[in-house]
């Protein structure tokens, strides 16, 4: 069986040895200097001013939506556009915090929202924000989407948990919107076992995210920002200042263990995404040029594709079912992310009275799946996968 995930870390043996030594010799394992080092390094890698490290990609999504709510950028009842083909915790925070998710269908040949699909929705709904999902390392014309959002004063934020390292029109995905989220879950591009981050160039959002990450207090803000917020709220006593809670928050802190692992793995990230890209370019033509069995996925418009997994959308449900049987005990496969999110029980329960038109997401839900693309795929495994899909 060719597994979706082969190991916990890239260069696992070396990483585990270093991790063991760190744990034995470290004076602090809670959030500390390793996390702060990782935040600075990852911000540099992503070409953003600020990185806020949290305990998961899902927490990153919730923290970002909470930040926009705390700052008044979003108000209860506002409409927030989301991809119809996405992950559950991209949509759940929108519902949980009192906003209304508006599903937007994807393009069949990119699996992502396009400016054309966004425009169709804007004819009916006045969106306050768009939380776009950069799915599986792919994207559509996100540059045109950005222009459209800027013109219509729509806040654009990006879920980039599956697209770390993809470059489109000389810009990394995650850098088109006001802020973006990332995941370092064990199965994603880079592993800190559990972990996530939000990146932004907006200091106000970054400061609010640090408040949200730690209960609503100000301990992770710099001294000048602490002084400003304490003066604003007339908190003059050093006794009370460390236990004053300024806004709605959670405990989303990672540990310094996660930070230490992240600092090791970040050094391997260029090699990780280079291998994922090479695997994709070997496998994609075999699948997407077989027009009798599969829908083609467009990727030539992307400068560098940091592939998370290889999506397969079959021309019929029968072809899909036959392939699922063929992959049994040979190749681990899964639905394409959360499938059509509007079909999930939580969505049906919590989102009422909204006409939904997403035929492409529906087709992908019924006729699609993906298999893993990890940097440890061997040549023999790639040949076996090619045999399955030939």
Protein Blocks (a to p, Z undefined) as FASTA:
>chain_A
ZZfblbfbehkllmmmmmmmmmmmpcbfbdcfklmmmmmmmmmmnopabdcddfbfklmm
mmmmmmmmmnopacghiacdddfbdcfklmmmmmmnopacddddddfklopacfklmmmm
mmmpccfbdcdddeehiacdfklmmmmmmmnopacdddfklmghiagehiaehilmmbdc
ddfbfklmbdghiacddddfbfklmmmmmmmmnooiaklpcfklmmmmmmmnopabfklm
mmccfbdcddfbdcfklmmmmmmmmmmmmmmmmmmmmmmmmmmmmmmmmmmlpccddfkl
pmbacdfbdcdddfbfklmmmmmmmmgokbccddehjljfklpmklmmmmghiacddfkl
mmmmmmgccddddfkbcfklmmmmmmmmZZ
